[in-house]
């Protein structure tokens, strides 16, 4: 009896996923798991035990959650950065790294920033700069329309570049009456919108700036002139601007799998900024500049992660579509967990690929 249990235990260990370490009774079950798990070098990975996690929240749970892996927790408490979750070589290296990893709040906000430039709060900053940023962040602030004030209407828009410079800012005059200015969070008053830029005018300026001379149908993610657009909840922002843009150029923090709460549930920008950048936003009146800076910082952190370079990194690439083909079942079942993991590719576009020329 003990011998049979030992054999079953040994078989289960041989059927252990090389990514998430989940164990299966049969090899065919492990193969099926690999077909749908999309483990890859682009997932958040524990720097101690090398476990693959679907998101940084899952990795955080693994390291310091209510039921962490104890060995990993012990090492992380001494050498782990609580912001980017990297494991450092020593406690002193951790201290130095963590000081650099934590950002400070943009407490001056857009109003003070613009005042320092000698501009009034309703100024429009010319975006025809020679620096011509490749990546920009956008954020809108909404007032309410409709009988109950629940309809989102764009009343203020801000765009920044990678260096946190304001590229474009204006108040926007909605196309329908405002019934709730939501002053407690927006800080917007009726006088701010009285002579504001018409929505169609703002929409045209922003679209021209993003496309940067390329027709919408011709935009491609690499080697083109169109700009990468970063933000949080960009679907809502672009809808409020009545603006269309190529999905291949959109980097939405709210929809990026490593930063999501679950496969269908997004984290708030407030939470992401506090957990992964180390400061608070949305305290009192919300500033669109503050949101732009936070989303750009999060995007930059994701973009400059160091992952192994693969010629064909996506599961959707034609070269990878038969990696786990049903016709290969017998061959796949003879592979080791490590070999099966080597075949696996990501089901989402990792932003580190934006840095690959």
C-alpha positions as CSV (number, residue, x, y, z in Angstrom):
1,X,0.0,0.0,0.0
2,X,2.8,2.4,1.0
3,X,4.7,1.5,-2.2
4,X,1.6,2.4,-4.4
5,X,1.2,5.7,-2.6
6,X,4.9,6.5,-3.1
7,X,4.6,5.7,-6.8
8,X,1.5,7.9,-7.2
9,X,3.3,10.8,-5.4
10,X,6.3,10.3,-7.6
11,X,4.1,10.4,-10.7
12,X,2.4,13.6,-9.5
13,X,5.8,15.3,-9.0
14,X,6.7,14.4,-12.6
15,X,3.5,16.1,-13.7
16,X,4.2,19.3,-11.9
17,X,3.9,22.5,-14.0
18,X,7.3,24.1,-14.6
19,X,5.7,27.5,-14.3
20,X,3.1,27.8,-11.5
21,X,4.1,24.5,-9.8
22,X,0.6,23.1,-9.9
23,X,0.6,19.3,-9.7
24,X,-1.5,16.9,-11.8
25,X,-2.2,13.2,-11.5
26,X,-1.8,12.6,-15.2
27,X,0.6,13.9,-17.8
28,X,-2.3,14.6,-20.2
29,X,-3.8,16.9,-17.6
30,X,-0.5,18.8,-17.4
31,X,-0.4,19.2,-21.2
32,X,-4.0,20.5,-21.2
33,X,-3.0,23.0,-18.4
34,X,-0.1,24.2,-20.5
35,X,-2.4,24.8,-23.5
36,X,-4.5,27.3,-21.5
37,X,-2.1,28.8,-19.0
38,X,0.1,30.8,-21.4
39,X,3.1,30.8,-19.0
40,X,6.0,32.8,-20.4
41,X,9.1,34.7,-19.5
42,X,6.9,37.9,-19.5
43,X,4.9,36.9,-16.4
44,X,5.8,38.2,-13.0
45,X,8.2,35.6,-11.6
46,X,9.3,35.1,-8.0
47,X,13.0,35.9,-7.7
48,X,13.4,33.3,-5.0
49,X,11.6,30.1,-6.2
50,X,11.0,31.1,-9.8
51,X,7.3,30.5,-9.6
52,X,5.3,32.2,-12.4
53,X,2.4,34.3,-11.3
54,X,-0.3,35.8,-13.6
55,X,-0.1,39.3,-12.1
56,X,2.0,41.3,-9.7
57,X,-0.9,41.1,-7.2
58,X,-0.6,37.3,-7.3
59,X,3.2,37.6,-6.8
60,X,2.7,39.9,-3.9
61,X,0.3,37.4,-2.3
62,X,2.9,34.7,-2.9
63,X,5.5,36.7,-1.1
64,X,3.7,38.7,1.7
65,X,0.0,37.7,1.5
66,X,-2.0,36.0,4.2
67,X,-0.8,32.6,3.1
68,X,2.7,33.2,1.6
69,X,5.3,30.6,0.8
70,X,7.2,30.8,4.1
71,X,10.7,30.5,2.7
72,X,10.1,33.1,0.0
73,X,8.5,35.4,2.6
74,X,11.5,35.2,4.9
75,X,14.0,36.1,2.2
76,X,11.8,38.8,0.8
77,X,11.4,40.5,4.2
78,X,15.2,40.9,4.2
79,X,16.1,41.5,0.5
80,X,12.9,42.2,-1.3
81,X,11.7,45.6,-2.7
82,X,8.1,46.2,-1.6
83,X,7.4,48.3,-4.7
84,X,8.7,46.4,-7.7
85,X,9.0,43.0,-5.8
86,X,12.6,42.5,-7.0
87,X,15.0,40.4,-4.8
88,X,18.3,42.2,-4.2
89,X,21.7,40.7,-3.3
90,X,21.8,42.1,0.3
91,X,19.8,44.2,2.8
92,X,22.0,47.2,2.0
93,X,21.4,46.8,-1.8
94,X,17.7,46.6,-1.0
95,X,17.7,49.8,1.0
96,X,19.5,51.7,-1.8
97,X,17.3,50.2,-4.5
98,X,14.1,50.9,-2.7
99,X,14.9,54.5,-2.1
100,X,15.3,54.8,-5.9
101,X,12.3,52.7,-6.7
102,X,9.8,54.8,-4.6
103,X,8.6,57.9,-6.4
104,X,7.5,61.1,-4.7
105,X,4.1,62.7,-5.2
106,X,3.6,65.3,-7.9
107,X,2.1,67.5,-5.2
108,X,2.6,70.7,-7.2
109,X,-0.1,69.6,-9.7
110,X,-0.7,71.1,-13.1
111,X,-1.8,74.5,-11.9
112,X,1.5,75.2,-10.1
113,X,3.5,73.6,-12.9
114,X,1.9,75.9,-15.4
115,X,2.2,79.0,-13.2
116,X,5.9,78.3,-13.0
117,X,5.9,78.5,-16.8
118,X,4.1,81.8,-16.8
119,X,0.9,80.4,-18.1
120,X,-2.7,80.8,-16.8
121,X,-4.6,77.7,-15.7
122,X,-6.7,77.6,-18.9
123,X,-3.7,77.9,-21.2
124,X,-3.1,75.5,-24.1
125,X,0.5,74.4,-24.4
126,X,1.7,74.0,-28.0
127,X,2.5,70.5,-28.7
128,X,4.5,71.2,-31.9
129,X,7.8,70.8,-29.9
130,X,10.9,69.7,-31.6
131,X,11.3,66.9,-29.0
132,X,8.4,65.1,-30.7
133,X,7.7,62.5,-28.0
134,X,7.2,58.9,-29.0
135,X,5.2,58.0,-25.9
136,X,2.5,60.2,-24.3
137,X,0.1,59.9,-21.5
138,X,-3.5,61.2,-21.6
139,X,-6.0,61.8,-18.8
140,X,-9.4,63.5,-18.8
141,X,-11.6,64.8,-16.0
142,X,-15.3,64.4,-16.4
143,X,-18.3,66.4,-15.3
144,X,-21.8,65.0,-15.3
145,X,-24.5,65.3,-17.9
146,X,-28.1,64.0,-18.2
147,X,-31.0,64.4,-15.8
148,X,-29.1,62.7,-12.9
149,X,-25.6,64.0,-13.8
150,X,-24.3,60.4,-14.2
151,X,-23.3,60.8,-17.9
152,X,-19.5,61.4,-18.2
153,X,-18.6,64.5,-20.2
154,X,-15.0,65.4,-20.8
155,X,-14.3,68.9,-19.4
156,X,-10.6,68.9,-19.0
157,X,-7.8,67.0,-20.8
158,X,-4.1,66.8,-20.3
159,X,-1.3,65.1,-22.2
160,X,2.3,64.6,-20.9
161,X,5.5,63.1,-22.4
162,X,7.9,60.6,-20.8
163,X,9.8,63.3,-19.0
164,X,6.5,64.5,-17.3
165,X,6.4,67.7,-19.3
166,X,2.9,69.0,-20.1
167,X,2.5,68.7,-23.9
168,X,-1.2,69.7,-24.2
169,X,-3.8,71.0,-21.7
170,X,-7.1,72.6,-22.0
171,X,-10.6,72.8,-20.6
172,X,-13.2,71.4,-22.9
173,X,-16.7,72.6,-23.6
174,X,-19.1,69.6,-23.6
175,X,-21.6,69.3,-26.4
176,X,-24.5,69.0,-24.0
177,X,-25.5,70.8,-20.8
178,X,-23.6,70.1,-17.6
179,X,-25.9,69.1,-14.8
180,X,-23.2,68.2,-12.2
181,X,-19.7,69.8,-12.2
182,X,-18.5,67.2,-9.6
183,X,-16.5,70.0,-8.0
184,X,-15.4,68.0,-5.0
185,X,-13.2,65.8,-7.2
186,X,-12.7,67.8,-10.5
187,X,-12.3,71.3,-9.1
188,X,-14.2,72.5,-12.2
189,X,-16.5,75.5,-12.1
190,X,-19.0,76.9,-14.7
191,X,-16.6,79.8,-15.5
192,X,-13.9,77.3,-16.5
193,X,-16.0,76.0,-19.3
194,X,-17.6,79.3,-20.4
195,X,-15.0,80.0,-23.0
196,X,-13.4,76.6,-23.1
197,X,-12.2,74.9,-26.3
198,X,-15.1,73.1,-28.2
199,X,-15.0,69.3,-28.0
200,X,-14.6,68.9,-31.7
201,X,-11.6,71.3,-31.8
202,X,-9.9,69.4,-28.9
203,X,-10.7,66.1,-30.5
204,X,-9.1,67.1,-33.9
205,X,-6.0,68.5,-32.2
206,X,-5.4,65.4,-30.1
207,X,-6.1,63.0,-33.0
208,X,-3.6,64.9,-35.3
209,X,-1.0,64.9,-32.5
210,X,-1.4,61.1,-31.8
211,X,-1.3,60.1,-35.5
212,X,1.6,62.4,-36.1
213,X,1.0,62.6,-39.9
214,X,0.1,58.9,-40.4
215,X,-3.4,57.9,-41.7
216,X,-5.3,55.9,-39.1
217,X,-5.5,52.8,-41.4
218,X,-1.8,52.9,-41.9
219,X,-0.7,53.0,-38.3
220,X,1.5,50.1,-37.2
221,X,3.0,49.4,-33.8
222,X,6.7,49.5,-34.9
223,X,8.7,51.8,-37.1
224,X,5.9,54.2,-37.7
225,X,5.4,57.9,-36.8
226,X,2.2,57.5,-34.7
227,X,2.6,57.8,-30.9
228,X,2.1,55.3,-28.2
229,X,-0.8,56.4,-25.9
230,X,-0.6,55.6,-22.2
231,X,-3.5,56.0,-19.7
232,X,-5.8,54.3,-17.2
233,X,-9.3,53.4,-18.5
234,X,-8.6,54.9,-21.9
235,X,-11.7,53.4,-23.4
236,X,-13.8,55.8,-21.3
237,X,-11.5,58.8,-21.9
238,X,-11.4,58.3,-25.7
239,X,-15.2,57.8,-25.8
240,X,-15.7,61.0,-23.9
241,X,-13.5,62.8,-26.5
242,X,-15.4,60.9,-29.3
243,X,-12.0,59.9,-30.6
244,X,-10.8,56.7,-32.2
245,X,-7.2,55.5,-32.1
246,X,-5.4,52.3,-33.2
247,X,-5.6,49.6,-30.5
248,X,-2.0,48.6,-31.4
249,X,-0.8,51.9,-30.0
250,X,-2.8,52.0,-26.8
251,X,-1.2,51.0,-23.5
252,X,-4.0,50.9,-20.9
253,X,-2.8,50.4,-17.4
254,X,-6.3,49.2,-16.4
255,X,-6.3,46.4,-19.0
256,X,-2.7,45.2,-18.7
257,X,-2.8,41.6,-17.3
258,X,0.3,41.9,-14.9
259,X,-1.3,45.0,-13.2
260,X,-4.9,43.7,-13.0
261,X,-6.7,42.3,-10.0
262,X,-8.0,39.3,-12.0
263,X,-8.5,38.4,-15.6
264,X,-11.7,40.5,-15.7
265,X,-11.2,43.0,-12.9
266,X,-9.0,46.1,-13.0
267,X,-7.1,47.8,-10.2
268,X,-7.8,51.5,-9.6
269,X,-5.0,53.9,-10.5
270,X,-5.0,55.1,-6.9
271,X,-4.2,51.5,-5.7
272,X,-1.5,50.9,-8.4
273,X,0.2,54.2,-7.6
274,X,0.3,53.5,-3.9
275,X,1.4,49.8,-4.2
276,X,3.9,50.0,-7.0
277,X,5.1,53.6,-7.0
278,X,4.9,54.3,-3.3
279,X,2.8,57.5,-3.0
280,X,-0.8,58.6,-2.8
281,X,-2.9,60.3,-5.5
282,X,-6.6,61.4,-5.6
283,X,-6.4,63.1,-2.3
284,X,-9.0,65.9,-2.6
285,X,-9.4,67.5,-6.0
286,X,-8.0,65.3,-8.7
287,X,-5.5,66.7,-11.2
288,X,-5.3,65.2,-14.7
289,X,-1.6,66.0,-14.8
290,X,-1.1,63.8,-11.7
291,X,-2.9,60.9,-13.4
292,X,-0.8,61.3,-16.5
293,X,2.4,61.2,-14.5
294,X,1.3,58.1,-12.5
295,X,0.3,56.2,-15.6
296,X,3.5,57.1,-17.4
297,X,5.6,56.0,-14.4
298,X,3.8,52.6,-14.3
299,X,4.1,52.1,-18.0
300,X,7.8,52.9,-17.8
301,X,8.4,50.5,-15.0
302,X,6.6,47.7,-17.0
303,X,8.4,48.7,-20.3
304,X,11.9,48.5,-18.8
305,X,11.6,45.1,-17.2
306,X,14.3,42.7,-18.4
307,X,12.9,39.6,-20.0
308,X,14.5,37.1,-22.2
309,X,14.3,38.1,-25.9
310,X,12.4,35.6,-28.1
311,X,12.0,35.8,-31.8
312,X,8.3,35.0,-31.6
313,X,7.1,36.0,-28.1
314,X,3.3,35.7,-28.6
315,X,1.1,32.6,-28.6
316,X,-0.8,34.2,-31.5
317,X,2.3,34.3,-33.6
318,X,1.9,31.9,-36.6
319,X,5.2,30.1,-35.6
320,X,3.7,29.2,-32.2
321,X,0.1,28.2,-33.1
322,X,0.9,24.5,-33.2
323,X,3.1,24.4,-30.1
324,X,0.5,22.4,-28.3
325,X,-1.4,21.0,-31.3
326,X,-3.7,18.1,-30.6
327,X,-1.8,16.1,-33.2
328,X,1.3,16.4,-31.1
329,X,-0.4,14.9,-27.9
330,X,1.8,11.8,-27.7
331,X,5.0,13.8,-28.3
332,X,3.9,16.4,-25.7
333,X,3.2,13.8,-23.1
334,X,6.8,12.5,-23.4
335,X,8.2,15.9,-22.7
336,X,9.5,17.0,-19.3
337,X,7.7,19.9,-17.5
338,X,10.6,22.1,-18.3
339,X,10.4,21.3,-22.1
340,X,6.7,22.0,-22.0
341,X,7.3,25.4,-20.4
342,X,9.9,26.3,-23.0
343,X,7.1,25.8,-25.7
344,X,4.7,28.2,-23.9
345,X,4.2,31.8,-25.0
346,X,2.4,34.8,-23.7
347,X,-1.2,35.5,-24.6
348,X,-0.7,39.3,-24.2
349,X,1.7,41.8,-25.6
350,X,4.3,42.6,-23.0
351,X,5.3,46.2,-22.9
352,X,9.0,45.3,-22.6
353,X,8.6,44.7,-26.4
354,X,8.2,48.4,-26.9
355,X,11.9,48.7,-26.0
356,X,13.0,46.1,-28.6
357,X,14.1,47.8,-31.8
